[in-house]
Amino acid sequence: MIAFLHERWPVFHEDNHLLVLYKPAGLLAQGDETGAANLLDLAKAWIKQRHEKPGRVFLGLVQRLDRPVAGVMLFARTSKAAARLSEQLRRRHARKVYLAVVEGRPPEAGGGLTHFIERADRLSRIVAQPTASSREARLTYRVLETAADRSLVAIELHTGRKHQIRVQFAQVGCPILGDARYGAR
């Protein structure tokens, strides 16, 4: 049995068009220059073995989650499914909700955040005014529960900037719990 099939990253759904998996925190969604293990390659190896496929396995990545983030990921098993899913996401026909535990309490029980984000090396940062290299970042959120010095927040992105949720919540004084890169204790 291949190491991919494990209770820490279960297969939630598989059919001829889609594969839905859990990505644990710390695992890359897709390969990078480090060559570290990643969910896309693990999933391809699992499909190859499970279905005894010769040659290369197609698996389309239609969304990403940052390495420190855990969550459910959707993959396309065919190029047609990849194109259709990408179009649905682009047109916002599919709804993606992110859950995050943040330090402290957001400024309001719900609302929107709009900032301008610039990339600098491997970090994103908020800039006070738009610049030639910044991009607008918008999201809405709703606080689901607060306990002690933490809040569970449901988030919907209206733009898809790198590290957007992490940097925007850090900007309002509520970094994602454990996210030392963006200021968590």
Disulfide bonds with the S-S distance in Angstrom:
none
